[in-house]
Amino acid sequence: MACEHATMSTVTLPLDVGRSRLRATQEPTWVRRTLIGVALAFLTLFLFVPLISVFYEALRKGVGVYFASIVEPDALSAIKLTLISAAIAVPLNVLFGIAAAWAIAKFEFRGKNLLITLIDLPFSVSPVVSGLIYVLIFGLQGWLGPWLAEHDLKVIFAVPGIVMATIFVTFPFVARELIPLMQAQGSEEEEAAAVLGASGWQIFSRVTLPNIKWGLLYGAILCNARAMGEFGAVSVVSGHIRGSTNTMPLHVEILYNEYNFAAAFAVASLLALLALVTLVLKSVVGDRAATDKEQDTKP
Amino acid sequence: MVTTFKRHSVLPGFNLALGFTLLYLCLIVLIPLSAAFIKTATLSWPQFWATVTTPRVVASYRLTFGASLAAALLNALFGLLVAWVLVRYRFPGKQIIDALVDLPFALPTAVAGIALTALYAGNGWIGRWFEPFGIKIAFTPLGVFVALTFIGLPFVVRTIQPVLEDVECELEEAAATLGASRLQTFARVILPTIFPALVTGFALAFARAVGEYGSVIFIAGNMPMISEITPLLIITKLEQYDYVGATALAVVMLVISFVLLLIINGLQWWSRRREDGL
């Protein structure tokens, strides 16, 4: 796009005016069409067809079966648990993201790059390993296992373990969105507020928050999508107890393994809808966040 | 110490923000991760080595890394193409397609897993076209490759896109006026500029694929020695209450992902420097 625009504003003569009206920095039409065609074919095969097939399989046995699978008690309890764990994990990681970004973007201190790398760490850990490490600490044979058993507390194969594993896998989302945004915005505005006598909370709520709100929301949306959809890590710590420690993705797995495909795809279609809503919000909010960043980096 | 830990600032809240950050980081990430290494330290080196190199485990490494590499390569090729088409050309529905590229990030892996399995099984929409030729995709290593391609798809596109948008038109014009064909311009001017981003995207897709679990287990068939990935072996060992064995494998995976993380950080630094230099 950028290139097209530039060619139009500067005077570039086509190399061969007689034969074609092709600009020197453009490909022939047939090349362009072929490339678009191949790219779309690839995306159709690997993205669009799988997405459509989720809804097709979900509705194949009729709308009655579809809704029956969703309002069945085990499905409802899975939906509830998914909402609960996201409702705990997302706010905690938002709080952490703000604190980490404030420390990293507004101050200069030693070891900052190491800290940024450590914050990104959960992204590079396999989901299965993310679940396993909590079993090693809270499991019956784990570090705190005997103590927990003595006090009749259950973390692994119970809701607290699921919540912790969810927090781990969604840990970096908000922080990694806010850190570059706040670094780009600098701290002149906050410093001006501080010199004028604003308190820490006033500086944050009246100066910083309005500047970062879209970026914050963007990070929270991504965090939420992963929190609700996490499978591997949660699968290790859940114990798969129907109606009590099953989240929606785990419920999908159980139904699928029981060859109850229509019900599995019905619950899966809810998660697919969540993914689509996430993508819509993401592109709306993402555009606003990008504008914020550009405006603020301009001198 | 000649330099102080922190440079002076008029802004408040440093101690609170950094203190909370470090506490939360330790509790959620660092202490649990260290548990894996401490648990493994109960094994002697020969015991550890024997656990992580049994034939079944080695077969799982071969599948995990082989399929991840193949999927990341396919994604590098098509990711570059998709990024190019999205940045350079105009066509109807472009914005929607651009947004949908992130679908594998947003779609829960279990959903992707069952959808791909239904499609690529012998009677599925896609699988049935291969069945007459005796090619089975679902429940074979080929299925693992398909699932890993799906989940790695956005990485290459999203790392190349911003760099491609910034490629300066003047360079391409200069190449054209000097008599380069479009293909030469691409190979000698554009490709070197976006190459670090391409390699970074490839590494990100590869790293993600190596640890992937949810989308793979449905389509893999999970036959020992043939279509069993390493993360699944960890689960299998856990279910047999072999905590030490599971943790030893987890440590291998962790070390590999840390090395990949270091490589990716280096690549990103290279990419940024290349961009700034232009």
Interface residues (C-beta under 8 A of the other chain):
Chain A: M1 A2 C3 A6 T7 T10 T12 L15 A24 T25 Q26 E27 P28 V31 R32 L35 I36 V38 A39 L40 F42 L43 L45 F46 L47 F48 V49 P50 L51 S53 V54 E57 L95 F96 A99 A100 W102 A103 K106 F107 E108 F109 R110 L115 T117 L118 I119 D120 L121 P122 S124 V125 S126 P127 V128 V129 L132 I133 Y134 V135 L136 I137 G139 Q141 G142 W143 M164 I167 F168 F171 S187 E190 E191 A194 V195 S199 G200 I203 F204 L222 A225 M228 G229 E230 F231 G232 S235 V236 M248 P249 L250 V252 E253 Y256 F261 A264 F265 A268 L271 A272 L274 A275 L276 T278 L279 V280 K282 S283
Chain B: T3 F5 K6 R7 S9 V10 L11 P12 G13 F14 L16 A17 L18 F20 T21 Y24 L25 I28 V29 L30 I31 P32 L33 A35 A36 K39 F78 L81 V82 W84 V85 L86 V87 R88 Y89 R90 F91 Q95 I97 D98 A99 L100 V101 D102 L103 P104 F105 A106 L107 P108 T109 A110 V111 A112 I114 A115 L116 A118 L119 W125 I126 T149 F150 L153 E165 D166 V167 C169 E170 E172 E173 A176 T177 R182 T185 A207 V210 G211 E212 Y213 G214 F218 P231 L232 I234 I235 L238 Y243 A246 T247 A250 M253 L254 S257 F258 L260 L261 N265
